[in-house]
Amino acid sequence: MSHEQIQQCMDSCLQCMVACSICYDACLKENDIGMMRDCIRLDRECADVCELAAKSISQGSPFVREICALCADVCEACGKECGKHMHEHCKRCAEACFACAKACRNMAA
């Protein structure tokens, strides 16, 4: 794996972490918060896993493949959930999640 690919994956993880945190906060302010429950839960979990993946990559963890595979799975789930909603923050979050999932799958390969 090239240095550029590693950096790109780390950057994707950090961008996704931020997008999920923004979506999480915005979802809490929506009128029908009950409808956003799964989105909120996945946003939080995805942000946490993306942070772990970025740290693992930067620290050269021997578990980076496994962590990136998990991160890809969580990002895909979060992206699918966010994709169900019409809010702009959810759309941006879904895009970031799918980009991160792709980068993490490449790291895990």
All heavy atoms as an XYZ file, in Angstrom:
812
protein
N       0.855     -1.170      0.000
C       0.000      0.000      0.000
C       0.907      1.241      0.000
O       1.814      1.346      0.812
C      -0.895     -0.044      1.237
C      -1.778      1.145      1.353
S      -3.556      0.905      1.484
C      -3.968     -0.456      0.492
N       0.611      2.160     -0.884
C       1.445      3.355     -0.998
C       1.129      4.351      0.119
O       0.055      4.297      0.739
C       1.212      4.029     -2.354
O      -0.050      4.670     -2.377
N       2.064      5.238      0.333
C       1.870      6.297      1.331
C       0.633      7.135      0.996
O      -0.120      7.518      1.896
C       3.119      7.187      1.415
C       2.962      8.343      2.343
N       2.945      8.190      3.718
C       2.772      9.676      2.107
C       2.759      9.375      4.288
N       2.671     10.283      3.331
N       0.415      7.402     -0.286
C      -0.744      8.196     -0.714
C      -2.057      7.489     -0.382
O      -3.018      8.124      0.045
C      -0.669      8.501     -2.222
C       0.422      9.467     -2.602
C       1.808      8.815     -2.689
O       1.899      7.567     -2.883
O       2.805      9.539     -2.524
N      -2.107      6.170     -0.586
C      -3.322      5.403     -0.281
C      -3.595      5.394      1.225
O      -4.742      5.507      1.653
C      -3.202      3.981     -0.805
C      -3.252      3.881     -2.310
C      -2.907      2.486     -2.795
O      -1.884      1.908     -2.405
N      -3.761      1.935     -3.646
N      -2.535      5.249      1.989
C      -2.684      5.257      3.446
C      -3.186      6.617      3.912
O      -4.131      6.705      4.706
C      -1.346      4.890      4.125
C      -1.003      3.425      3.834
C      -1.391      5.159      5.621
C       0.413      3.023      4.192
N      -2.591      7.687      3.388
C      -3.008      9.044      3.757
C      -4.445      9.310      3.332
O      -5.224      9.905      4.067
C      -2.065     10.075      3.125
C      -2.356     11.500      3.567
C      -2.132     11.709      5.058
O      -1.074     11.355      5.578
N      -3.103     12.267      5.744
N      -4.811      8.828      2.152
C      -6.166      9.029      1.648
C      -7.191      8.331      2.537
O      -8.254      8.873      2.830
C      -6.268      8.529      0.201
C      -7.536      8.941     -0.514
C      -8.558      7.831     -0.630
O      -8.255      6.658     -0.449
N      -9.779      8.207     -0.899
N      -6.867      7.148      3.015
C      -7.778      6.429      3.902
C      -7.913      7.159      5.232
O      -9.023      7.331      5.739
C      -7.297      4.998      4.115
S      -8.473      4.000      5.072
N      -6.796      7.601      5.762
C      -6.847      8.348      7.028
C      -7.676      9.620      6.866
O      -8.516      9.940      7.712
C      -5.423      8.703      7.477
C      -5.183      8.405      8.917
S      -3.488      8.531      9.495
C      -2.634      9.562      8.396
N      -7.464     10.335      5.771
C      -8.230     11.561      5.498
C      -9.718     11.265      5.350
O     -10.559     11.999      5.865
C      -7.709     12.258      4.242
C      -6.325     12.861      4.412
O      -5.858     12.994      5.571
O      -5.694     13.188      3.384
N     -10.050     10.172      4.660
C     -11.460      9.784      4.492
C     -12.103      9.467      5.831
O     -13.254      9.842      6.083
C     -11.583      8.570      3.567
O     -11.287      8.916      2.247
N     -11.358      8.789      6.695
C     -11.876      8.466      8.032
C     -12.158      9.740      8.823
O     -13.214      9.865      9.460
C     -10.889      7.592      8.794
S     -10.792      5.888      8.218
N     -11.229     10.680      8.777
C     -11.408     11.926      9.528
C     -12.544     12.767      8.953
O     -13.335     13.349      9.699
C     -10.098     12.709      9.569
C      -8.971     12.022     10.353
C      -7.667     12.787     10.186
C      -9.331     11.869     11.821
N     -12.656     12.813      7.625
C     -13.754     13.552      7.002
C     -15.100     12.930      7.351
O     -16.077     13.641      7.615
C     -13.563     13.603      5.487
C     -12.415     14.491      5.069
C     -12.038     14.319      3.605
O     -12.685     13.589      2.854
N     -10.972     14.985      3.192
N     -15.154     11.615      7.368
C     -16.390     10.918      7.718
C     -16.735     11.156      9.188
O     -17.905     11.385      9.528
C     -16.255      9.434      7.420
S     -17.801      8.507      7.596
N     -15.737     11.123     10.048
C     -15.962     11.381     11.471
C     -16.613     12.753     11.664
O     -17.590     12.887     12.403
C     -14.639     11.320     12.231
C     -14.759     11.597     13.718
S     -13.147     11.757     14.513
C     -12.658     13.378     13.942
N     -16.102     13.761     10.966
C     -16.652     15.113     11.073
C     -18.071     15.168     10.502
O     -18.983     15.729     11.122
C     -15.726     16.139     10.372
C     -16.398     17.497     10.258
C     -14.409     16.254     11.132
N     -18.277     14.565      9.332
C     -19.608     14.573      8.713
C     -20.636     13.887      9.607
O     -21.770     14.363      9.753
C     -19.564     13.900      7.346
N     -20.252     12.779     10.223
C     -21.157     12.059     11.129
C     -21.456     12.887     12.378
O     -22.598     12.890     12.854
C     -20.565     10.714     11.521
S     -20.618      9.466     10.222
N     -20.468     13.582     12.896
C     -20.685     14.417     14.081
C     -21.620     15.581     13.761
O     -22.505     15.923     14.560
C     -19.351     14.941     14.611
O     -18.582     13.868     15.102
N     -21.450     16.172     12.591
C     -22.331     17.263     12.165
C     -23.757     16.743     11.977
O     -24.722     17.367     12.424
C     -21.799     17.917     10.875
C     -20.524     18.702     11.189
C     -22.858     18.811     10.231
C     -19.753     19.172      9.963
N     -23.885     15.590     11.342
C     -25.207     14.995     11.109
C     -25.872     14.635     12.436
O     -27.064     14.904     12.632
C     -25.050     13.765     10.216
S     -26.610     13.063      9.630
N     -25.109     14.063     13.319
C     -25.612     13.703     14.653
C     -26.207     14.923     15.347
O     -27.343     14.894     15.828
C     -24.450     13.123     15.462
C     -24.688     12.954     16.942
C     -25.325     11.833     17.428
C     -24.252     13.912     17.849
C     -25.531     11.656     18.792
C     -24.446     13.749     19.204
C     -25.086     12.626     19.674
O     -25.286     12.459     21.010
N     -25.454     15.998     15.372
C     -25.904     17.227     16.029
C     -27.145     17.801     15.335
O     -28.105     18.202     16.000
C     -24.773     18.253     16.037
C     -25.161     19.508     16.780
O     -25.485     19.410     17.984
O     -25.147     20.588     16.151
N     -27.134     17.809     14.013
C     -28.277     18.341     13.267
C     -29.523     17.476     13.445
O     -30.639     17.997     13.556
C     -27.920     18.475     11.789
N     -29.343     16.162     13.491
C     -30.485     15.257     13.684
C     -31.153     15.491     15.039
O     -32.377     15.389     15.156
C     -30.048     13.806     13.575
S     -29.734     13.222     11.896
N     -30.350     15.808     16.043
C     -30.910     16.078     17.367
C     -31.797     17.316     17.380
O     -32.637     17.475     18.264
C     -29.788     16.244     18.399
C     -29.058     14.974     18.797
C     -27.863     15.308     19.684
C     -29.992     13.992     19.495
N     -31.640     18.177     16.390
C     -32.418     19.412     16.309
C     -33.631     19.291     15.393
O     -34.400     20.238     15.267
C     -31.514     20.548     15.824
C     -30.395     20.849     16.811
C     -29.411     21.852     16.251
C     -28.262     22.040     17.233
N     -27.131     22.745     16.643
N     -33.807     18.129     14.755
C     -34.955     17.927     13.863
C     -36.244     17.833     14.683
O     -36.220     17.440     15.848
C     -34.773     16.653     13.026
C     -33.642     16.724     12.025
C     -33.848     17.744     10.918
O     -35.003     18.103     10.624
O     -32.830     18.182     10.342
N     -37.355     18.188     14.039
C     -38.657     18.183     14.714
C     -39.079     16.783     15.143
O     -39.550     16.588     16.252
C     -39.732     18.803     13.824
C     -39.548     20.297     13.672
O     -39.003     20.960     14.555
N     -39.977     20.826     12.540
N     -38.932     15.818     14.255
C     -39.340     14.446     14.560
C     -38.101     13.627     14.912
O     -37.610     12.833     14.115
C     -40.085     13.836     13.377
C     -40.688     12.476     13.698
O     -40.539     12.001     14.853
O     -41.312     11.889     12.797
N     -37.610     13.824     16.117
C     -36.372     13.168     16.537
C     -36.539     11.653     16.608
O     -35.588     10.906     16.392
C     -35.856     13.757     17.868
C     -34.395     13.400     18.076
C     -36.712     13.312     19.031
C     -33.722     14.177     19.163
N     -37.744     11.193     16.848
C     -38.004      9.749     16.886
C     -37.707      9.095     15.550
O     -37.172      7.984     15.494
N     -38.027      9.784     14.462
C     -37.774      9.264     13.124
C     -36.265      9.207     12.846
O     -35.800      8.413     12.030
C     -38.453     10.148     12.080
C     -38.293      9.674     10.668
S     -39.044     10.787      9.477
C     -37.791     12.063      9.381
N     -35.497     10.007     13.550
C     -34.056     10.110     13.313
C     -33.240      9.215     14.251
O     -32.016      9.214     14.192
C     -33.600     11.565     13.481
C     -34.342     12.576     12.618
S     -34.330     12.195     10.860
C     -32.617     12.396     10.466
N     -33.907      8.450     15.086
C     -33.227      7.659     16.126
C     -32.109      6.776     15.569
O     -30.979      6.796     16.071
C     -34.255      6.818     16.880
C     -33.664      6.074     18.057
C     -34.727      5.372     18.881
N     -35.542      6.394     19.550
C     -36.878      6.508     19.410
N     -37.540      5.678     18.650
N     -37.524      7.449     20.054
N     -32.400      5.980     14.536
C     -31.382      5.089     13.979
C     -30.242      5.879     13.346
O     -29.080      5.486     13.438
C     -31.992      4.138     12.954
C     -32.898      3.093     13.593
O     -32.752      2.830     14.812
O     -33.761      2.541     12.882
N     -30.578      6.987     12.713
C     -29.559      7.841     12.100
C     -28.623      8.398     13.177
O     -27.398      8.364     13.025
C     -30.236      8.971     11.320
S     -29.107      9.917     10.276
N     -29.196      8.881     14.237
C     -28.402      9.439     15.343
C     -27.477      8.378     15.922
O     -26.280      8.614     16.130
C     -29.329     10.026     16.434
C     -30.058     11.261     15.896
C     -28.551     10.348     17.698
C     -31.230     11.714     16.761
N     -28.015      7.209     16.182
C     -27.226      6.122     16.764
C     -26.063      5.737     15.849
O     -24.917      5.602     16.293
C     -28.122      4.907     17.017
C     -27.414      3.771     17.723
C     -28.334      2.605     18.044
N     -29.486      3.062     18.807
C     -30.763      2.874     18.431
N     -31.044      2.235     17.328
N     -31.748      3.315     19.179
N     -26.350      5.574     14.556
C     -25.292      5.178     13.623
C     -24.278      6.302     13.403
O     -23.086      6.028     13.240
C     -25.903      4.724     12.303
C     -26.457      3.303     12.338
C     -27.333      3.033     11.127
C     -25.322      2.288     12.408
N     -24.755      7.550     13.402
C     -23.814      8.676     13.289
C     -22.777      8.627     14.402
O     -21.579      8.799     14.172
C     -24.547     10.024     13.362
C     -25.268     10.403     12.086
O     -24.905      9.900     11.008
O     -26.204     11.232     12.176
N     -23.234      8.416     15.625
C     -22.319      8.385     16.772
C     -21.338      7.229     16.653
O     -20.130      7.383     16.852
C     -23.122      8.192     18.073
C     -23.405      9.318     18.914
C     -22.402     10.344     19.386
N     -20.992     10.302     19.122
C     -20.299     11.206     18.409
N     -20.878     12.231     17.875
N     -19.014     11.095     18.233
N     -21.877      6.054     16.354
C     -21.033      4.873     16.268
C     -20.031      4.998     15.123
O     -18.854      4.665     15.270
C     -21.884      3.615     16.093
C     -21.094      2.352     16.202
C     -21.956      1.125     16.397
O     -23.195      1.210     16.300
O     -21.374      0.070     16.664
N     -20.489      5.491     13.996
C     -19.624      5.639     12.836
C     -18.505      6.648     13.125
O     -17.337      6.394     12.790
C     -20.444      6.069     11.624
S     -19.534      5.980     10.064
N     -18.836      7.758     13.739
C     -17.809      8.758     14.082
C     -16.753      8.137     14.994
O     -15.549      8.344     14.788
C     -18.451      9.975     14.747
N     -17.190      7.359     15.960
C     -16.251      6.721     16.889
C     -15.349      5.702     16.181
O     -14.140      5.656     16.424
C     -17.003      6.028     18.030
C     -17.665      7.003     18.989
O     -17.320      8.203     18.955
O     -18.533      6.555     19.767
N     -15.927      4.891     15.312
C     -15.151      3.875     14.609
C     -14.190      4.524     13.608
O     -13.051      4.078     13.455
C     -16.070      2.828     13.933
C     -15.284      1.878     13.058
C     -16.843      2.050     14.985
N     -14.630      5.591     12.962
C     -13.744      6.311     12.036
C     -12.551      6.914     12.779
O     -11.426      6.879     12.282
C     -14.503      7.407     11.301
S     -15.599      6.788     10.012
N     -12.797      7.441     13.967
C     -11.710      7.983     14.776
C     -10.723      6.864     15.144
O      -9.498      7.039     15.040
C     -12.251      8.644     16.039
C     -11.165      9.233     16.920
C     -11.697      9.878     18.189
O     -12.867      9.646     18.563
O     -10.919     10.619     18.809
N     -11.244      5.730     15.560
C     -10.397      4.583     15.887
C      -9.582      4.148     14.675
O      -8.381      3.887     14.795
C     -11.250      3.416     16.396
C     -10.511      2.094     16.613
C      -9.451      2.227     17.696
C     -11.508      0.988     16.944
N     -10.212      4.083     13.516
C      -9.504      3.653     12.307
C      -8.381      4.633     11.961
O      -7.256      4.207     11.665
C     -10.479      3.513     11.139
N      -8.667      5.921     12.006
C      -7.641      6.921     11.696
C      -6.464      6.812     12.668
O      -5.296      6.855     12.261
C      -8.242      8.322     11.722
N      -6.767      6.645     13.948
C      -5.695      6.491     14.945
C      -4.899      5.215     14.698
O      -3.669      5.213     14.798
C      -6.287      6.457     16.362
C      -6.713      7.798     16.875
C      -7.258      7.658     18.295
C      -7.692      8.974     18.854
N      -8.222      8.840     20.227
N      -5.583      4.141     14.392
C      -4.913      2.864     14.147
C      -3.978      2.948     12.952
O      -2.863      2.417     12.991
C      -5.944      1.756     13.916
O      -6.731      1.588     15.067
N      -4.444      3.606     11.905
C      -3.613      3.776     10.714
C      -2.387      4.615     11.054
O      -1.259      4.246     10.732
C      -4.420      4.427      9.573
C      -5.543      3.495      9.104
C      -3.498      4.802      8.407
C      -6.590      4.173      8.238
N      -2.606      5.725     11.742
C      -1.495      6.638     12.047
C      -0.473      6.020     13.001
O       0.704      6.368     12.964
C      -2.022      7.958     12.611
O      -2.523      7.785     13.924
N      -0.930      5.093     13.823
C      -0.045      4.470     14.805
C       0.548      3.143     14.316
O       1.287      2.491     15.044
C      -0.796      4.246     16.119
C      -1.209      5.544     16.775
C      -2.181      5.352     17.930
O      -2.631      4.244     18.208
N      -2.495      6.434     18.606
N       0.195      2.759     13.093
C       0.724      1.513     12.543
C       0.263      0.278     13.296
O       1.023     -0.674     13.460
N      -0.971      0.279     13.733
C      -1.510     -0.847     14.488
C      -1.409     -2.151     13.693
O      -1.662     -2.173     12.488
C      -2.985     -0.589     14.821
O      -3.588     -1.754     15.339
N      -1.076     -3.245     14.371
C      -1.062     -4.540     13.683
C      -2.486     -5.022     13.340
O      -2.646     -5.994     12.612
C      -0.379     -5.477     14.687
C      -0.586     -4.836     16.017
C      -0.636     -3.354     15.760
N      -3.497     -4.332     13.854
C      -4.898     -4.703     13.605
C      -5.572     -3.777     12.598
O      -6.801     -3.767     12.479
C      -5.683     -4.699     14.921
C      -5.115     -5.627     15.944
C      -4.379     -5.139     17.007
C      -5.279     -7.000     15.829
C      -3.824     -5.990     17.954
C      -4.735     -7.868     16.767
C      -3.997     -7.365     17.826
N      -4.782     -3.009     11.859
C      -5.359     -1.997     10.974
C      -6.286     -2.607      9.924
O      -7.334     -2.037      9.627
C      -4.253     -1.111     10.343
C      -3.488     -1.832      9.253
C      -4.836      0.186      9.835
N      -5.978     -3.754      9.403
C      -6.855     -4.381      8.392
C      -8.222     -4.718      8.998
O      -9.260     -4.445      8.395
C      -6.209     -5.633      7.822
C      -5.010     -5.358      6.941
C      -4.560     -6.648      6.235
N      -3.231     -6.583      5.666
C      -2.887     -5.926      4.579
N      -3.784     -5.227      3.949
N      -1.656     -5.947      4.117
N      -8.207     -5.320     10.174
C      -9.457     -5.694     10.826
C     -10.273     -4.464     11.216
O     -11.494     -4.438     11.060
C      -9.180     -6.548     12.068
C      -8.579     -7.907     11.773
C      -7.052     -7.912     11.640
O      -6.427     -6.826     11.627
O      -6.490     -9.017     11.539
N      -9.588     -3.453     11.722
C     -10.282     -2.219     12.131
C     -10.861     -1.520     10.904
O     -11.997     -1.043     10.938
C      -9.340     -1.306     12.936
C      -9.024     -1.966     14.286
C      -9.950      0.083     13.134
C      -7.887     -1.318     15.059
N     -10.106     -1.476      9.821
C     -10.609     -0.836      8.601
C     -11.779     -1.626      8.002
O     -12.722     -1.027      7.468
C      -9.491     -0.649      7.583
S      -8.388      0.729      8.000
N     -11.743     -2.948      8.100
C     -12.875     -3.752      7.616
C     -14.124     -3.440      8.433
O     -15.227     -3.268      7.877
C     -12.540     -5.243      7.685
N     -13.970     -3.343      9.753
C     -15.091     -2.979     10.618
C     -15.580     -1.570     10.286
O     -16.785     -1.330     10.175
C     -14.682     -3.054     12.085
C     -15.691     -2.526     13.099
C     -16.973     -3.354     13.067
C     -15.086     -2.502     14.493
N     -14.646     -0.653     10.108
C     -15.009      0.728      9.790
C     -15.813      0.779      8.484
O     -16.821      1.484      8.403
C     -13.749      1.591      9.684
S     -14.085      3.357      9.501
N     -15.398      0.027      7.495
C     -16.126     -0.009      6.230
C     -17.558     -0.502      6.426
O     -18.503      0.070      5.869
C     -15.390     -0.881      5.222
N     -17.725     -1.543      7.235
C     -19.070     -2.076      7.498
C     -19.954     -1.048      8.195
O     -21.118     -0.853      7.829
C     -18.986     -3.338      8.362
C     -18.406     -4.533      7.622
O     -18.319     -4.501      6.378
O     -18.031     -5.507      8.317
N     -19.406     -0.384      9.200
C     -20.172      0.616      9.947
C     -20.488      1.816      9.050
O     -21.611      2.331      9.064
C     -19.433      1.051     11.234
C     -20.158      2.183     11.933
C     -19.272     -0.137     12.175
N     -19.518      2.241      8.257
C     -19.745      3.368      7.343
C     -20.847      3.047      6.329
O     -21.688      3.904      6.030
C     -18.462      3.738      6.612
S     -17.255      4.633      7.613
N     -20.843      1.837      5.799
C     -21.883      1.453      4.843
C     -23.263      1.470      5.503
O     -24.233      1.952      4.910
C     -21.586      0.083      4.251
C     -20.476      0.136      3.234
C     -20.094     -1.235      2.681
O     -20.812     -2.234      2.923
O     -19.054     -1.297      2.008
N     -23.354      0.959      6.716
C     -24.636      0.960      7.436
C     -25.100      2.386      7.699
O     -26.276      2.710      7.502
C     -24.509      0.189      8.747
N     -24.183      3.237      8.126
C     -24.534      4.630      8.407
C     -24.930      5.347      7.120
O     -25.911      6.092      7.084
C     -23.357      5.334      9.088
S     -23.753      6.992      9.702
N     -24.179      5.118      6.051
C     -24.504      5.738      4.770
C     -25.879      5.335      4.261
O     -26.632      6.164      3.751
N     -26.214      4.059      4.421
C     -27.543      3.588      3.988
C     -28.645      4.241      4.810
O     -29.685      4.635      4.272
C     -27.626      2.070      4.098
C     -26.838      1.347      3.033
C     -26.892     -0.157      3.235
C     -25.988     -0.864      2.234
N     -25.940     -2.311      2.489
N     -28.432      4.354      6.120
C     -29.444      4.976      6.972
C     -29.587      6.457      6.631
O     -30.697      6.963      6.494
C     -29.094      4.804      8.454
C     -30.078      5.451      9.402
C     -31.507      4.940      9.280
O     -31.722      3.742      8.993
O     -32.445      5.755      9.479
N     -28.479      7.150      6.523
C     -28.541      8.583      6.195
C     -29.180      8.802      4.826
O     -29.865      9.798      4.604
C     -27.151      9.211      6.234
S     -26.537      9.499      7.900
N     -28.955      7.864      3.920
C     -29.527      7.960      2.583
C     -31.046      7.878      2.555
O     -31.676      8.255      1.566
N     -31.646      7.436      3.640
C     -33.109      7.350      3.729
C     -33.743      8.706      4.008
O     -34.959      8.857      3.878
C     -33.522      6.392      4.855
C     -33.129      4.955      4.633
C     -33.522      4.125      5.843
C     -33.075      2.695      5.723
N     -33.407      1.916      6.951
N     -32.945      9.680      4.422
C     -33.468     10.979      4.852
C     -33.143     12.061      3.829
O     -32.113     11.998      3.155
C     -32.900     11.339      6.231
C     -33.154     10.279      7.252
N     -34.392     10.071      7.823
C     -32.335      9.322      7.773
C     -34.319      9.051      8.661
N     -33.085      8.584      8.651
N     -33.996     13.042      3.738
C     -33.853     14.098      2.734
C     -33.079     15.312      3.239
O     -32.826     16.236      2.481
C     -35.240     14.541      2.234
C     -36.052     13.424      1.616
S     -35.182     12.492      0.331
C     -34.932     13.753     -0.892
N     -32.688     15.313      4.488
C     -31.968     16.462      5.042
C     -30.594     16.575      4.383
O     -29.938     15.569      4.107
C     -31.796     16.304      6.556
C     -33.059     16.002      7.284
N     -34.089     16.911      7.395
C     -33.472     14.878      7.914
C     -35.072     16.359      8.073
N     -34.731     15.122      8.396
N     -30.169     17.796      4.151
C     -28.879     18.027      3.502
C     -27.727     17.439      4.318
O     -26.789     16.861      3.759
C     -28.672     19.526      3.266
C     -27.522     19.833      2.348
C     -27.636     19.227      0.954
O     -28.758     19.135      0.407
O     -26.582     18.831      0.415
N     -27.798     17.559      5.652
C     -26.722     17.005      6.485
C     -26.656     15.495      6.358
O     -25.576     14.908      6.402
C     -26.859     17.439      7.957
C     -28.171     17.108      8.583
N     -28.436     15.900      9.160
C     -29.297     17.855      8.724
C     -29.682     15.902      9.643
N     -30.221     17.080      9.390
N     -27.787     14.848      6.179
C     -27.801     13.397      5.998
C     -27.208     13.012      4.642
O     -26.462     12.028      4.541
C     -29.217     12.850      6.119
S     -29.863     12.831      7.810
N     -27.515     13.784      3.614
C     -26.962     13.501      2.281
C     -25.439     13.638      2.291
O     -24.728     12.795      1.746
C     -27.564     14.452      1.242
C     -29.019     14.175      0.951
C     -29.546     15.172     -0.058
C     -31.031     15.023     -0.259
N     -31.558     16.005     -1.214
N     -24.938     14.704      2.904
C     -23.481     14.903      2.983
C     -22.825     13.787      3.804
O     -21.743     13.311      3.468
C     -23.158     16.274      3.583
C     -23.362     17.421      2.599
C     -22.776     18.724      3.109
N     -23.339     19.165      4.376
C     -24.411     19.943      4.507
N     -25.041     20.382      3.443
N     -24.843     20.290      5.695
N     -23.494     13.388      4.858
C     -22.968     12.316      5.703
C     -22.910     11.001      4.927
O     -21.909     10.286      4.984
C     -23.823     12.165      6.964
S     -23.131     11.003      8.176
N     -23.968     10.692      4.202
C     -23.994      9.455      3.413
C     -22.851      9.436      2.404
O     -22.163      8.410      2.249
C     -25.336      9.304      2.703
N     -22.601     10.553      1.734
C     -21.502     10.630      0.764
C     -20.160     10.363      1.439
O     -19.333      9.611      0.925
C     -21.477     12.005      0.096
C     -22.615     12.242     -0.865
C     -22.644     13.675     -1.391
O     -21.659     14.427     -1.203
O     -23.667     14.042     -1.985
N     -19.951     10.981      2.597
C     -18.697     10.790      3.329
C     -18.559      9.345      3.797
O     -17.461      8.767      3.749
C     -18.621     11.748      4.510
N     -19.657      8.759      4.237
C     -19.632      7.370      4.707
C     -19.263      6.407      3.580
O     -18.426      5.515      3.774
C     -20.985      6.983      5.285
S     -21.331      7.685      6.916
N     -19.863      6.590      2.417
C     -19.574      5.676      1.312
C     -18.141      5.853      0.805
O     -17.483      4.870      0.451
C     -20.592      5.836      0.191
C     -21.975      5.356      0.568
C     -23.086      6.131      0.305
C     -22.159      4.122      1.185
C     -24.362      5.689      0.651
C     -23.428      3.670      1.546
C     -24.526      4.458      1.267
N     -17.642      7.080      0.819
C     -16.246      7.319      0.412
C     -15.294      6.657      1.402
O     -14.285      6.045      1.017
C     -15.976      8.816      0.302
N     -15.595      6.780      2.683
C     -14.755      6.177      3.711
C     -14.811      4.660      3.646
O     -13.778      3.980      3.773
C     -15.190      6.668      5.100
S     -14.087      6.127      6.426
N     -15.987      4.114      3.418
C     -16.125      2.656      3.298
C     -15.250      2.131      2.176
O     -14.552      1.118      2.331
C     -17.583      2.281      3.074
N     -15.240      2.825      1.044
C     -14.421      2.401     -0.098
C     -12.939      2.460      0.244
O     -12.193      1.517     -0.018
C     -14.724      3.302     -1.296
C     -13.967      2.916     -2.525
C     -14.321      3.807     -3.694
C     -13.499      3.419     -4.921
N     -13.728      4.338     -6.033
N     -12.505      3.556      0.867
C     -11.094      3.704      1.239
C     -10.685      2.646      2.265
O      -9.596      2.066      2.167
C     -10.842      5.103      1.785
N     -11.561      2.375      3.228
C     -11.246      1.375      4.247
C     -11.230     -0.033      3.675
O     -10.416     -0.859      4.100
C     -12.222      1.493      5.417
S     -11.806      2.832      6.554
N     -12.103     -0.316      2.730
C     -12.080     -1.643      2.091
C     -10.745     -1.841      1.375
O     -10.182     -2.940      1.406
C     -13.230     -1.792      1.084
C     -14.578     -1.882      1.731
C     -15.131     -3.296      1.737
N     -16.451     -3.255      2.359
C     -16.713     -3.685      3.574
N     -15.755     -4.193      4.318
N     -17.920     -3.618      4.078
N     -10.246     -0.788      0.741
C      -8.948     -0.876      0.074
C      -7.834     -1.128      1.094
O      -6.911     -1.890      0.818
C      -8.657      0.391     -0.732
C      -9.530      0.507     -1.961
O     -10.058     -0.481     -2.457
N      -9.697      1.716     -2.453
N      -7.906     -0.491      2.245
C      -6.903     -0.685      3.297
C      -6.973     -2.109      3.855
O      -5.949     -2.700      4.203
C      -7.134      0.260      4.475
C      -6.410      1.572      4.460
S      -4.659      1.516      4.297
C      -4.150      1.488      5.990
N      -8.172     -2.643      3.955
C      -8.373     -3.965      4.564
C      -7.987     -5.098      3.609
O      -7.757     -6.220      4.053
C      -9.830     -4.119      4.995
N      -7.919     -4.786      2.337
C      -7.633     -5.838      1.324
C      -6.213     -6.377      1.437
O      -5.322     -5.782      1.932
C      -7.868     -5.280     -0.064
